[in-house]
Amino acid sequence: MAAAGDCWRHGGSGVGWARRFGLQLSVEQLKKLAELRFEGPTVHGWDDARWTLARVAEVIERRFGVSYTLRGVSYLLHRVGYSQQVPTRRAVERDREAIAG
């Protein structure tokens, strides 16, 4: 298998290399990924309703056969308009004793 630099040296565009190593999904695949997000993680086998980068990467690999690093998933999601969602404040109902346990 040729390295990235070899594609350029031999007159290639490098696009084949990028595709082979999962550096991009097609427009249709990105649309399908957005639909899968709305199904929620429980449909894909997890016990809770939190999407993490590792979970998104696993779903991408299962569905599309493309492997992404966690950083790659983060870049991909930001590129298509998703951002990390973190609560701005803690819930009033928060139970410190349950959390410590």
Order of alpha helices (4+ residues) and beta strands (2+ residues): alpha-alpha-alpha-alpha-alpha-alpha
